[in-house]
Amino acid sequence: MRVLLTGASGFVGRWLAPELQAVGHEVIAAPAKRELDLTTGSEAVGRLAELLAATQPDAVAHLAGMAYGPDAAEDPEAAIAINAGGTAALFDGLDAAGSSAAVLVASSGDVYGTPTRLPIGEDAPLAADDAYGRSKIEEERAALSHHSRGRRLVISRSFNHTGPGQREVFAAPALARRVLALKRGEASDIPVGNLDARRDFTDVRDVVRAYRLLLERLVAPPASASSSASGASSPLPFDPPVVNVGSGHSVAIHEILETLCRLAAVPARSRVDPELLRPNDTPEICADVTRLQTLTGWSPSIPLDQTLADLLASLA
């Protein structure tokens, strides 16, 4: 399988490329934003069409986009232009190139907003209450309009994932950096926000394995899933084309902090910093990953302790 990877230099892209290559797939890294800006309308579509015609991928893993909530809150229009507009340009480029490549679009569990029930299934209402979540809803709409026209597609609604290489603005690496500062004597305590919030954390290496399995099934579905009653091949192995990617259980932020402190051999000496508190912080988020497990056989394999140990090691 030949896979065109957008966002190849990002946190998840840097893990997905070797995950695909390790099992024999070919990865083609799309040019970085400075060379191919997906928000430039017809110019981007034309350049994408040229790239797709030249590389002839079997699939596209679309990871490029704005990934940090506060960035989207600071500039909601840019979030829509990058996440929704960039995704629309990708599909228009595929159409312009006459490419039949299957597409994985990396969305987010943030599209659900504050859940009305747990765990959150793919049939839950899309009720995002922030700029980032709304931009991902628009991204999904751009993709789904092409699915309705026969494009093989899967949208991964990924919940919190972390690991080595993640930007330190995200919760786990931010806490890890502060724990290490305490260990080195550069700080007397650990500034924190809401430690009671519970989130669904998955190791990025497990997340990219889920992406690989979804791509493999999308490109070459099992015989039982790819044949209709008449024996004809179906181009739509995912219907509906939405799959949650998460661990399936939640963990409190204070547990993340306590584990980091234990691993670093420092006291969990924390101090609430009002600037780190988020208004209307959702108490708990947890994904229902039954569909992912049923479709691919995937389950998370890296325990949280290992994820956090590797995160600390990468920052030390």
ABEGO torsion letter per residue (X at the ends): XBBBBBGAABAAAAAAAAAAAAAGBBBBBBBBAAABBAAAEAAAAAAAAAAAAAAGBABBBBABEBABAAAAAABAAAAAAAAAAAAAAAAAAAAAAGBABBBBBBBBAAAAEBBABOBBBAABBBABABAAAAAAAAAAAAAAAAAAAGBBBBBBBBBBBBEBGBBAABAAAAAAAAAAAAAAGABABBBBBBAABBBBBBBAAAAAAAAAAAAAAAABBBAAAABBAAGBBBABABOBABBBBBAGBBBBAAAAAAAAAAAAGBBBBBBBBAAABBBGBBABBBBBAAAAAAAAGBBBABBAAAAAAAAAAAAX
